[in-house]
Amino acid sequence: AKRDAEVYLLFGSTGWIGGMLKKMLGQDSKTVVAAKSRIEDRDAVAKELDEVKPTRVLLAAGLTGRPNVDWCETHQEETIRVNVTGTLSLADLCSQRGLHVTIFATGCIYHYDDDHPVGGKGFTEEDKPNFDGSFYSKTKAMVEELLKSYSNVCVLRVRMPISDDLSERNFVTKIARYDKVVDIPNSMTVLSGMLPLSLAMSAAEVKGIYNFTNRGVISHNEILELYKEIVDPNFTYANFTVEEQAKVIKAPRSNNYLDTTKLEACAKQLGMEVPEVREAVVAALTLSRKALQDAGQYPAGLPKKFGPGNAGLNGPATNGSK
């Protein structure tokens, strides 16, 4: 298909990242069709692919669980149906039609170990996943392994995504609402600077697996100190250990540093770059505050803490969320 006749079929357009992609494609005057079929319904997906006849497919749909990945521990069949069967089925249907598909996946399939200590070398795309502490991560590692067999797929490993607003999905909002947080350096994806790169990769039909995070690492405390400095001077937080955290969550969480050498080389070829994480977080927080102020919701619209001692960790997110 010619560049000007590109048609993007977007799965997950009503989701958080999907909504951003839809907006970006629209601003770029691209034809984007919001998929109506659900990825777990193979027949409906096949029918939609044949009716829409897209030139590119984007998958930003999946189950992460609400309010967090602990949900997947007790909803394993549903998690498999979407994250494994559905994702694989879409890749397969696209393969049969000669279509390139970009899959927004996760980098939460590794955790620091003796060979990759905190402050040491990062995990590359070739490293075997070593974290299956949560059922969510387990399914994501399974499907990634199977997707390697498809030559029409680009898998982007997103981590701890951060947006330019304080939406409840934003990693900053999540940790700001907790009573206590762990403090570990991590790779993260600041979406505003990274999603345009994903669309460029889709347009160029880049294939394979990519660590899709900003350059470098940033810790929970570093983020919250910046949050305090830029967004909410009255903000307070406390730390606890991973062992203490384990008592209030059903499933362990992944902490890691993903090496972005491969992504940086790809971005360079496309005339783009991978922003450094701290700079990107500062920019995102500055815009977050401005958005609240412009909407006349500052400081009332700032995220509210969950109940005492993270008691609200598994409860519904109500306060200060959009």
C-alpha positions as CSV (number, residue, x, y, z in Angstrom):
1,A,0.0,0.0,0.0
2,K,1.2,3.5,-0.7
3,R,2.1,5.8,2.2
4,D,-0.9,8.1,1.5
5,A,-3.3,5.1,1.5
6,E,-2.3,3.8,4.8
7,V,-5.1,2.5,7.0
8,Y,-4.3,1.7,10.7
9,L,-6.6,-0.7,12.5
10,L,-6.2,-0.1,16.2
11,F,-7.2,-2.6,18.8
12,G,-7.7,-1.1,22.3
13,S,-8.7,2.4,21.0
14,T,-10.8,3.0,24.1
15,G,-7.9,2.0,26.4
16,W,-5.4,4.4,27.9
17,I,-2.5,4.0,25.5
18,G,-4.8,3.1,22.6
19,G,-6.6,6.4,23.1
20,M,-3.3,8.3,22.9
21,L,-2.3,6.5,19.7
22,K,-5.7,7.2,18.1
23,K,-5.3,10.9,18.9
24,M,-1.7,11.0,17.6
25,L,-2.6,9.3,14.3
26,G,-5.5,11.7,13.9
27,Q,-3.3,14.7,14.4
28,D,-0.9,13.2,11.9
29,S,-3.8,13.0,9.4
30,K,-3.6,9.3,9.2
31,T,-6.6,7.1,8.6
32,V,-7.2,5.2,11.8
33,V,-10.1,2.7,12.3
34,A,-11.0,1.8,15.9
35,A,-11.4,-2.0,15.9
36,K,-14.8,-3.1,17.1
37,S,-14.0,-6.8,17.5
38,R,-12.4,-8.2,20.6
39,I,-9.1,-10.0,20.1
40,E,-10.3,-13.1,21.9
41,D,-13.1,-13.5,19.2
42,R,-11.0,-14.9,16.3
43,D,-13.9,-15.0,13.8
44,A,-14.9,-11.4,14.5
45,V,-11.3,-10.3,14.2
46,A,-10.9,-12.1,10.9
47,K,-14.1,-10.6,9.5
48,E,-13.0,-7.1,10.6
49,L,-9.6,-7.4,9.0
50,D,-11.2,-8.4,5.7
51,E,-13.7,-5.6,5.8
52,V,-11.4,-2.8,6.9
53,K,-8.5,-4.0,4.8
54,P,-5.9,-2.2,6.9
55,T,-2.3,-1.7,5.9
56,R,-1.1,-1.6,9.5
57,V,-2.4,-3.1,12.7
58,L,-1.7,-1.8,16.2
59,L,-2.5,-3.8,19.3
60,A,-2.9,-1.8,22.5
61,A,-5.5,-4.1,24.1
62,G,-4.9,-6.6,26.9
63,L,-5.8,-7.4,30.4
64,T,-3.7,-5.7,33.1
65,G,-6.4,-6.1,35.8
66,R,-8.1,-3.5,37.9
67,P,-7.1,-1.8,40.0
68,N,-3.8,-3.6,39.4
69,V,-2.2,-6.9,38.2
70,D,-3.3,-8.7,41.4
71,W,-6.7,-9.1,39.6
72,C,-5.1,-11.5,37.1
73,E,-4.1,-13.9,40.0
74,T,-7.8,-14.8,40.5
75,H,-8.9,-14.4,36.9
76,Q,-6.4,-16.7,35.2
77,E,-8.7,-18.0,32.4
78,E,-9.8,-14.6,31.3
79,T,-6.1,-13.4,31.4
80,I,-5.0,-16.3,29.2
81,R,-8.0,-15.8,26.8
82,V,-6.9,-12.2,26.0
83,N,-3.2,-11.9,26.7
84,V,-2.2,-15.2,25.2
85,T,-4.8,-16.7,22.9
86,G,-6.2,-13.4,21.7
87,T,-2.8,-11.7,21.1
88,L,-1.4,-14.8,19.3
89,S,-4.6,-15.2,17.3
90,L,-4.4,-11.5,16.0
91,A,-0.7,-12.0,15.1
92,D,-1.6,-15.2,13.3
93,L,-4.6,-13.7,11.4
94,C,-2.4,-10.7,10.3
95,S,0.4,-13.1,9.2
96,Q,-2.1,-14.9,7.0
97,R,-3.0,-11.6,5.3
98,G,0.6,-10.3,5.0
99,L,-0.1,-7.5,7.5
100,H,2.4,-5.9,9.9
101,V,1.3,-5.7,13.5
102,T,2.8,-3.7,16.3
103,I,2.1,-5.1,19.8
104,F,2.3,-2.9,22.9
105,A,3.6,-5.5,25.4
106,T,5.4,-5.3,28.7
107,G,9.0,-5.3,30.0
108,C,7.8,-6.6,33.4
109,I,9.1,-10.1,32.6
110,Y,12.5,-9.6,34.2
111,H,13.8,-8.7,37.7
112,Y,17.2,-7.9,39.0
113,D,19.4,-10.9,39.6
114,D,23.1,-11.7,40.3
115,D,24.0,-11.3,36.7
116,H,21.9,-8.1,36.4
117,P,22.3,-6.3,39.8
118,V,20.9,-2.8,40.5
119,G,23.3,-0.4,38.9
120,G,24.7,-3.1,36.7
121,K,24.0,-4.0,33.0
122,G,20.5,-4.0,31.7
123,F,18.5,-6.9,30.3
124,T,18.6,-7.1,26.5
125,E,15.9,-8.4,24.1
126,E,17.9,-11.7,23.9
127,D,17.9,-12.4,27.6
128,K,15.5,-15.1,28.7
129,P,12.7,-13.7,31.0
130,N,13.4,-14.5,34.6
131,F,10.4,-13.0,36.3
132,D,7.1,-15.0,36.6
133,G,6.1,-13.8,40.0
134,S,2.8,-12.5,38.8
135,F,0.4,-14.4,36.6
136,Y,0.1,-11.3,34.4
137,S,3.9,-11.3,33.7
138,K,3.9,-15.1,33.3
139,T,1.3,-14.9,30.5
140,K,3.2,-12.0,28.8
141,A,6.5,-13.9,28.8
142,M,4.7,-17.0,27.3
143,V,3.1,-15.1,24.5
144,E,6.3,-13.2,23.7
145,E,8.2,-16.5,23.2
146,L,5.5,-17.7,20.8
147,L,5.4,-14.4,18.9
148,K,9.1,-14.8,18.0
149,S,8.0,-17.3,15.4
150,Y,6.0,-14.6,13.5
151,S,7.9,-12.5,11.0
152,N,5.2,-9.8,10.7
153,V,5.3,-8.7,14.3
154,C,6.9,-5.9,16.3
155,V,6.8,-6.3,20.1
156,L,7.3,-3.2,22.1
157,R,8.1,-3.9,25.8
158,V,6.6,-0.9,27.7
159,R,7.3,-0.5,31.4
160,M,5.7,1.6,34.2
161,P,4.1,4.0,31.7
162,I,4.0,7.7,32.5
163,S,1.7,10.2,30.8
164,D,1.4,14.0,30.7
165,D,-1.6,14.1,33.0
166,L,-2.3,12.6,36.4
167,S,-4.7,9.9,35.0
168,E,-5.1,6.9,37.3
169,R,-3.2,4.7,34.9
170,N,-0.1,6.9,35.1
171,F,2.6,5.2,37.1
172,V,3.3,8.5,38.9
173,T,-0.3,8.8,40.0
174,K,-0.3,5.1,41.2
175,I,2.8,5.6,43.4
176,A,1.7,9.0,44.6
177,R,-1.5,7.5,46.0
178,Y,0.2,4.8,47.9
179,D,1.0,5.3,51.6
180,K,4.4,3.6,51.2
181,V,6.5,2.8,48.2
182,V,9.6,0.7,47.5
183,D,12.6,2.6,46.2
184,I,14.2,0.8,43.3
185,P,15.7,2.1,40.1
186,N,13.6,1.0,37.1
187,S,13.3,1.4,33.3
188,M,10.1,3.3,32.5
189,T,8.2,4.5,29.4
190,V,7.3,8.2,29.3
191,L,4.6,8.0,26.7
192,S,4.5,11.4,25.0
193,G,8.0,11.1,23.7
194,M,7.9,7.4,23.0
195,L,4.6,6.8,21.3
196,P,5.6,8.8,18.2
197,L,8.6,6.5,17.8
198,S,6.2,3.4,18.0
199,L,4.2,4.9,15.1
200,A,7.3,5.5,13.1
201,M,8.4,1.9,13.7
202,S,5.0,0.7,12.6
203,A,5.1,2.8,9.4
204,A,8.6,1.4,8.6
205,E,7.4,-2.1,9.4
206,V,10.1,-2.7,11.9
207,K,10.0,-6.3,13.1
208,G,11.2,-8.1,16.2
209,I,11.3,-7.5,20.0
210,Y,12.3,-4.1,21.4
211,N,12.8,-2.9,25.0
212,F,10.5,0.2,24.6
213,T,11.6,2.3,27.5
214,N,13.4,5.6,27.9
215,R,17.2,5.7,28.3
216,G,18.5,5.0,31.8
217,V,16.6,4.3,35.0
218,I,14.8,6.3,37.7
219,S,13.7,5.2,41.1
220,H,10.4,5.6,42.9
221,N,11.9,8.2,45.3
222,E,13.5,10.2,42.5
223,I,10.1,10.4,40.8
224,L,8.3,11.4,44.0
225,E,10.9,14.0,44.9
226,L,10.4,15.5,41.4
227,Y,6.6,15.3,41.9
228,K,7.0,17.2,45.2
229,E,9.2,19.8,43.6
230,I,7.1,20.3,40.4
231,V,3.6,19.3,41.2
232,D,2.7,19.2,44.9
233,P,5.0,20.9,47.4
234,N,2.8,19.5,50.3
235,F,3.3,15.9,49.1
236,T,4.7,13.3,51.6
237,Y,5.7,9.7,51.2
238,A,7.4,6.9,53.1
239,N,9.3,3.8,52.0
240,F,9.0,0.2,52.8
241,T,11.0,-2.9,51.8
242,V,10.0,-5.4,49.1
243,E,9.4,-7.8,52.0
244,E,7.0,-5.4,53.6
245,Q,5.4,-4.7,50.3
246,A,4.7,-8.4,49.8
247,K,2.4,-8.4,52.7
248,V,-0.1,-6.0,51.0
249,I,0.0,-7.3,47.4
250,K,-1.0,-10.7,46.1
251,A,1.7,-11.0,43.5
252,P,5.3,-9.8,43.5
253,R,6.2,-6.9,41.2
254,S,9.0,-6.8,38.6
255,N,11.9,-4.3,39.1
256,N,14.5,-4.1,36.3
257,Y,16.7,-2.1,34.0
258,L,16.1,-2.8,30.3
259,D,19.0,-2.1,27.9
260,T,17.8,0.3,25.1
261,T,20.8,-0.1,22.7
262,K,18.7,-1.9,20.1
263,L,15.9,0.6,20.3
264,E,18.3,3.6,20.1
265,A,19.9,2.2,16.9
266,C,16.4,1.7,15.4
267,A,15.3,5.2,16.4
268,K,18.5,6.7,14.8
269,Q,17.7,5.0,11.5
270,L,14.3,6.6,11.6
271,G,15.7,10.0,12.4
272,M,14.4,10.0,15.9
273,E,15.8,9.5,19.4
274,V,15.0,7.8,22.7
275,P,14.6,10.5,25.4
276,E,16.5,10.2,28.7
277,V,14.1,9.1,31.5
278,R,14.7,11.8,34.1
279,E,14.3,14.6,31.6
280,A,11.2,13.0,30.2
281,V,9.7,12.6,33.7
282,V,10.4,16.3,34.5
283,A,8.7,17.3,31.3
284,A,5.7,15.0,31.9
285,L,5.2,16.3,35.5
286,T,5.5,20.0,34.4
287,L,2.7,19.3,31.8
288,S,0.6,17.4,34.4
289,R,0.6,20.4,36.7
290,K,-0.2,22.8,33.9
291,A,-3.1,20.6,32.7
292,L,-4.6,20.7,36.2
293,Q,-4.1,24.5,36.5
294,D,-5.6,25.1,33.0
295,A,-8.6,23.1,33.9
296,G,-9.0,25.1,37.2
297,Q,-8.5,21.9,39.2
298,Y,-5.3,22.7,41.0
299,P,-4.7,21.7,43.7
300,A,-8.1,20.0,44.2
301,G,-7.6,17.6,41.4
302,L,-4.3,16.2,42.7
303,P,-4.2,12.4,43.4
304,K,-5.4,11.5,46.9
305,K,-3.8,8.9,49.1
306,F,-5.3,5.5,49.6
307,G,-6.5,4.7,53.1
308,P,-4.2,4.1,56.0
309,G,-1.2,1.9,55.4
310,N,-2.1,1.1,51.7
311,A,-5.3,-0.5,52.9
312,G,-6.9,0.7,49.7
313,L,-4.3,-1.1,47.6
314,N,-6.8,-3.6,46.3
315,G,-9.9,-1.4,46.6
316,P,-11.5,0.6,43.9
317,A,-9.7,3.8,42.7
318,T,-12.0,6.7,43.5
319,N,-10.2,9.7,44.8
320,G,-8.4,12.1,42.6
321,S,-8.7,9.9,39.5
322,K,-10.3,10.9,36.2
